[in-house]
Amino acid sequence: MNALVTLSMVEDGIALLKLQDKVGQNSFHHAFIEQLLARLAELAGDERARVCIFRGMPEVFCSGAHQDLLLELADGKQTASDIILSKVVLDLP
């Protein structure tokens, strides 16, 4: 599986979360979200981390929700409350 999202410790207490899905332009599709949530869980459990820098690619930080996810929302297959990403970020220690 391609690493769409990576997490590393840069230096004393500083973590770097890289969004690097070149094909999907860092759009929020299922595989990207799955990896992002996994890296955020790792970050939440790392007591060394005090600050996290979110970094996109040179040409795009994030292109937002992928069309498939938007269609699932429109069709009622997903609800806005199913999208927990912002809560996970805000709840980081």
N, C-alpha and C positions, 0 to 999 in steps of 0.2 A: 504494500500500500504506500502510495506517495505521502510524504509528510507535507500536508497542506498548512499545518500550524505547528510551530516548534517553540519550545520554551528552554531558555538557558539562563544561567546566572552569569552576569557580566562582571560584576565586582561587588565589593562589600554591600550586601543587601539589595542590590539592583538586579532585577530579573528582566529579561527581554523576551517578549512574546511576538513572534514573527508570523504574519499572515502572508502565505506565499503560494497561493493557488493561481498559478499563471494561466492555466486553461480556463478556469472559472472566474478569473479576475476578482478573486476574493469575494465572490457572491455567497450569500447564505443559502447553500444547498445542504441536503442531509449529511453527506460525508464531511463537509467542511464544519458544520455545526457540531457533529459528533466529536471530531478531533479538537475543536476549539473548547468544548465543554470538558473534555478529558485533560487538556493542558491547564485549564483554569482550576480543575480539581487538584492537579499536581501542585499548582502555585499556592492554592489555599492551604495545602498540607506542608508546605516548605517553610519552616520557621526562620530560615535565613532571609527570606524575601521581606523587604520593607517597602519597596517601590517596584512597580512594574511598568515598563515602557511597552506600549503596543506599537508595532511597526508594520506598515504595509510594504508594498513593492514601490519602486521608484515611480512607476507610471500610474498606480492606483492604490489608495489605502484600502478601500472596500467599496464594492459596487452595490451593496444592499441586498435585499432578498432576491433570490433566484426566481425566475418566472414560474417554475414548477411549484415552489412554496407559495407564491402569490395566488396561483390557481387553486391550490389546496385550501387556502383561506377563503377564497371566493366561493368555492364549492361546499364549504362547511366541513371539509375533511380535517381541518385544523382550526383552532380558535386562537385569538390573540393571547389568551391566557396559557396556551400550550407553548408559547415562545418565551422561554425562561431565561434567555441569554442575558438580558439587561439586569435581571434580578441577581443572577449568579455573579456578574461583575460587581454590582453594587454591594453585595454581601461578602466580598473578599475581605479577609481580616486585615 
